[in-house]
Amino acid sequence: MNKVTEFYQSLWHDYLLIAPQAEKVHQLFATTDGVVVNDHVAFRTFAHTPVSLDKLETVILSLGYERQDSYQFKEKKLRAHSYIHPDNQVPKVFCSELLTEQLSEASQAIIARYTDQISEATALTPELFWSGRHWNAPTWDEYQQVLAESEYGAWLLALGLRANHFTVSVNHLKSSHSIEEVLHRVKQAGFSVNTSGGEVKGSPAALLEQGSTMADKMTILFAGDDPHEIPTCFYEFARRYSDPDNANKLYQGFREANADKIFESTHAS
């Protein structure tokens, strides 16, 4: 087994621990299609830390990836890179970071209190991507304070480093040929879908259509053994269209407008 295969097996195992809906959604399509192809995975991190986007990039590149493109999300105070592997059977990677310096001083202070606990000697290895928190659990009040300003930041503070979502490649499904049909099946199976900006984000003209479930929820122990249920991870669906520069090749990039709404899959409502 090569290191990329091991990487995705470990990611999937950790993902299912906090997003059990993913196994059920996966089986929903596996029963009709057999193999469910993963289009991409996504990760979140904090800027200006030993696990910043630039630090994580070195690990991603060590797995044979190349940086594909870069993105800015001004309203959410994020920046991101996407990565593609020369083996087109290997999923793409989307990795973003919260630009903490753009938050209020109060939120910056809370986040710094915990990210300062990350060791500068943190091993930059693939295991980092399913390593969880590298800091103590925040208090519920601190989580709520950050949440009021950055849902992304609160999610990351509580859950740490792990796959935020996996993505079903609709192009590889034989039983469902459109995002609309896929989302209908998901809703019929009892799962909530992200309606921010509409259930379907993007369009054939944009060469990419995406949709997603809303994140699973799990009870997390905050500081002082204080349990609270919060959103964890979700499952995405992506359909790609032929690149106008090469009709025989599907578009492989990402669209900021789509991703901006997909981020909201981890909102509490």
C-alpha positions as CSV (number, residue, x, y, z in Angstrom):
1,M,0.0,0.0,0.0
2,N,1.5,3.4,-1.0
3,K,1.6,6.4,1.3
4,V,-1.2,8.3,-0.5
5,T,-3.6,5.3,-0.1
6,E,-2.6,5.0,3.6
7,F,-3.1,8.8,4.0
8,Y,-6.7,8.6,2.7
9,Q,-7.6,5.5,4.7
10,S,-6.4,7.2,7.9
11,L,-8.3,10.4,7.0
12,W,-11.5,8.5,6.3
13,H,-11.3,6.6,9.6
14,D,-10.9,9.8,11.6
15,Y,-13.6,11.5,9.6
16,L,-16.1,8.8,10.4
17,L,-15.4,9.1,14.1
18,I,-16.9,12.5,14.2
19,A,-19.2,12.4,11.1
20,P,-21.0,9.0,11.2
21,Q,-23.5,10.3,8.7
22,A,-20.7,10.1,6.1
23,E,-20.7,6.3,6.2
24,K,-24.5,6.2,5.7
25,V,-24.3,8.7,2.8
26,H,-21.4,6.8,1.3
27,Q,-23.4,3.5,1.5
28,L,-26.4,5.2,-0.1
29,F,-24.4,5.5,-3.3
30,A,-22.3,2.5,-2.9
31,T,-25.4,0.3,-3.0
32,T,-26.2,1.5,-6.5
33,D,-22.8,2.3,-7.9
34,G,-20.3,0.1,-6.1
35,V,-17.3,2.3,-6.0
36,V,-17.8,5.9,-4.8
37,V,-15.0,8.1,-6.1
38,N,-13.8,10.9,-3.9
39,D,-13.3,14.2,-5.7
40,H,-11.5,16.1,-3.0
41,V,-11.0,16.6,0.7
42,A,-10.7,19.9,2.6
43,F,-8.8,21.0,5.7
44,R,-8.9,24.1,8.0
45,T,-6.1,25.7,10.0
46,F,-4.9,28.8,11.7
47,A,-2.5,31.3,10.1
48,H,0.7,32.4,11.9
49,T,1.1,29.1,13.7
50,P,3.3,26.0,13.4
51,V,0.4,24.4,11.5
52,S,-0.3,27.3,9.1
53,L,-1.2,26.8,5.5
54,D,2.4,27.2,4.4
55,K,3.5,24.6,6.9
56,L,0.8,22.2,5.9
57,E,1.6,22.7,2.2
58,T,5.0,21.1,2.7
59,V,3.3,17.9,3.8
60,I,0.8,18.0,0.9
61,L,3.6,18.4,-1.6
62,S,5.5,15.5,0.0
63,L,2.6,13.3,-1.0
64,G,3.3,14.2,-4.7
65,Y,0.8,17.0,-5.0
66,E,1.3,20.3,-6.9
67,R,-0.3,23.6,-5.9
68,Q,-3.1,24.2,-8.4
69,D,-4.5,27.7,-7.5
70,S,-5.0,30.2,-4.6
71,Y,-8.2,31.8,-3.3
72,Q,-9.3,34.6,-1.0
73,F,-12.5,34.8,1.1
74,K,-12.5,38.4,2.4
75,E,-15.7,38.3,4.3
76,K,-14.8,35.1,6.1
77,K,-11.2,36.3,6.5
78,L,-9.7,33.2,4.9
79,R,-7.1,32.3,2.3
80,A,-6.7,28.9,0.6
81,H,-4.8,26.8,-1.9
82,S,-5.9,23.9,-3.9
83,Y,-3.7,21.0,-4.9
84,I,-3.8,18.4,-7.6
85,H,-1.9,15.1,-7.9
86,P,-0.4,13.9,-11.2
87,D,-2.3,10.6,-10.7
88,N,-5.9,11.6,-11.7
89,Q,-7.2,8.8,-9.5
90,V,-6.0,10.6,-6.4
91,P,-8.4,13.2,-4.9
92,K,-7.7,16.9,-5.0
93,V,-7.0,18.8,-1.8
94,F,-8.4,22.2,-0.7
95,C,-6.6,23.7,2.3
96,S,-7.6,27.0,3.9
97,E,-6.5,29.1,6.9
98,L,-8.1,31.7,9.1
99,L,-6.3,35.1,9.0
100,T,-6.5,35.7,12.7
101,E,-5.0,39.1,12.5
102,Q,-8.2,40.3,10.9
103,L,-10.3,39.4,13.8
104,S,-11.1,41.5,16.9
105,E,-8.5,41.8,19.6
106,A,-10.7,39.7,21.9
107,S,-11.0,36.8,19.4
108,Q,-7.3,37.0,18.6
109,A,-6.5,36.8,22.3
110,I,-8.7,33.7,22.8
111,I,-7.2,31.9,19.7
112,A,-3.7,32.8,20.6
113,R,-4.1,31.5,24.1
114,Y,-4.6,28.0,22.5
115,T,-2.5,28.1,19.4
116,D,0.5,29.2,21.5
117,Q,0.3,25.7,22.9
118,I,1.3,24.2,19.6
119,S,4.9,23.0,19.7
120,E,7.3,24.6,17.2
121,A,8.7,21.1,16.9
122,T,5.4,19.7,15.6
123,A,6.3,17.0,13.1
124,L,5.3,18.0,9.6
125,T,4.1,14.5,8.6
126,P,0.8,13.3,6.9
127,E,-0.5,12.2,10.4
128,L,-0.8,15.9,11.1
129,F,-4.0,16.0,9.0
130,W,-5.9,13.8,11.4
131,S,-4.2,14.8,14.6
132,G,-7.0,16.8,16.1
133,R,-6.4,19.6,18.6
134,H,-2.8,20.5,19.5
135,W,-4.1,22.6,22.4
136,N,-6.3,22.2,25.4
137,A,-10.1,22.3,25.0
138,P,-11.4,25.9,25.1
139,T,-14.2,26.9,27.5
140,W,-17.7,27.0,26.1
141,D,-17.8,30.8,26.6
142,E,-14.6,31.2,24.6
143,Y,-16.0,29.0,21.8
144,Q,-19.2,31.2,21.8
145,Q,-17.2,34.4,21.7
146,V,-15.2,33.2,18.7
147,L,-18.3,31.8,17.0
148,A,-20.0,35.2,17.1
149,E,-17.2,36.5,14.8
150,S,-15.9,33.4,12.9
151,E,-17.8,30.1,12.7
152,Y,-14.7,28.7,11.0
153,G,-12.5,29.8,13.9
154,A,-14.8,28.3,16.5
155,W,-15.1,25.0,14.6
156,L,-11.3,24.7,14.4
157,L,-10.7,25.8,18.0
158,A,-13.0,23.0,19.2
159,L,-12.1,20.2,16.7
160,G,-8.5,20.8,15.5
161,L,-6.9,19.4,12.4
162,R,-8.9,16.8,10.5
163,A,-10.7,16.4,7.2
164,N,-13.5,18.9,7.1
165,H,-15.3,16.9,4.4
166,F,-14.9,14.3,1.7
167,T,-16.7,14.7,-1.7
168,V,-18.6,12.3,-3.9
169,S,-17.7,12.7,-7.5
170,V,-21.0,12.9,-9.3
171,N,-19.3,12.4,-12.6
172,H,-18.4,8.9,-11.6
173,L,-21.9,7.9,-10.5
174,K,-23.9,5.7,-12.9
175,S,-27.2,5.9,-10.9
176,S,-27.4,9.7,-10.6
177,H,-26.3,12.2,-13.2
178,S,-27.1,15.6,-11.7
179,I,-26.4,17.4,-8.5
180,E,-30.2,17.9,-8.1
181,E,-30.8,14.2,-8.3
182,V,-28.0,13.4,-5.8
183,L,-29.3,16.0,-3.3
184,H,-32.9,14.6,-3.7
185,R,-31.6,11.1,-2.8
186,V,-29.7,12.5,0.2
187,K,-32.8,14.4,1.4
188,Q,-35.0,11.3,0.8
189,A,-32.6,9.3,3.0
190,G,-33.3,11.8,5.9
191,F,-30.2,14.1,5.7
192,S,-30.3,17.9,5.7
193,V,-28.6,19.7,2.9
194,N,-26.9,23.1,2.8
195,T,-29.3,25.7,1.3
196,S,-27.0,28.7,1.6
197,G,-27.0,30.4,-1.8
198,G,-29.3,27.6,-3.0
199,E,-28.9,23.9,-2.7
200,V,-26.7,23.8,-5.8
201,K,-23.7,26.1,-5.8
202,G,-22.3,27.0,-9.2
203,S,-23.5,26.2,-12.7
204,P,-22.5,24.4,-15.9
205,A,-21.2,27.8,-17.1
206,A,-18.9,27.9,-14.1
207,L,-17.8,24.4,-15.0
208,L,-18.5,23.2,-11.4
209,E,-21.6,22.5,-9.5
210,Q,-21.5,21.6,-5.8
211,G,-23.8,20.7,-2.9
212,S,-23.4,19.3,0.5
213,T,-25.1,17.9,3.6
214,M,-25.2,20.0,6.7
215,A,-22.6,18.9,9.2
216,D,-23.1,16.1,11.6
217,K,-23.4,17.0,15.3
218,M,-21.5,15.6,18.2
219,T,-21.2,16.3,21.9
220,I,-17.7,17.7,22.6
221,L,-16.2,18.1,26.1
222,F,-15.1,21.7,26.6
223,A,-12.9,22.9,29.4
224,G,-14.0,21.8,32.9
225,D,-15.6,18.7,31.5
226,D,-18.4,20.8,30.1
227,P,-20.3,18.9,27.3
228,H,-22.0,20.7,24.4
229,E,-23.3,19.5,21.0
230,I,-21.6,21.3,18.1
231,P,-21.4,20.8,14.3
232,T,-18.6,18.5,13.1
233,C,-18.1,17.5,9.5
234,F,-20.2,17.1,6.4
235,Y,-20.2,15.3,3.0
236,E,-20.0,17.2,-0.3
237,F,-21.0,16.4,-3.9
238,A,-19.3,17.8,-6.9
239,R,-20.1,17.6,-10.6
240,R,-17.5,18.9,-13.1
241,Y,-17.9,20.0,-16.7
242,S,-15.7,19.9,-19.7
243,D,-13.0,22.6,-19.8
244,P,-13.6,24.8,-22.8
245,D,-9.9,24.7,-23.6
246,N,-10.0,20.9,-23.7
247,A,-13.4,19.3,-24.4
248,N,-11.9,15.9,-23.4
249,K,-10.9,17.1,-20.0
250,L,-13.1,18.0,-17.0
251,Y,-12.4,21.3,-15.2
252,Q,-10.3,20.5,-12.2
253,G,-10.3,23.8,-10.3
254,F,-12.5,25.4,-7.6
255,R,-14.8,28.4,-7.6
256,E,-14.6,30.9,-4.7
257,A,-18.3,31.7,-4.9
258,N,-19.1,28.0,-4.5
259,A,-16.6,27.4,-1.7
260,D,-17.8,30.4,0.2
261,K,-21.2,28.8,0.6
262,I,-19.9,25.3,1.1
263,F,-18.0,26.6,4.2
264,E,-21.4,27.3,5.8
265,S,-22.1,23.6,5.9
266,T,-20.7,23.6,9.4
267,H,-23.1,26.3,10.7
268,A,-25.3,25.2,13.5
269,S,-28.5,26.0,11.5
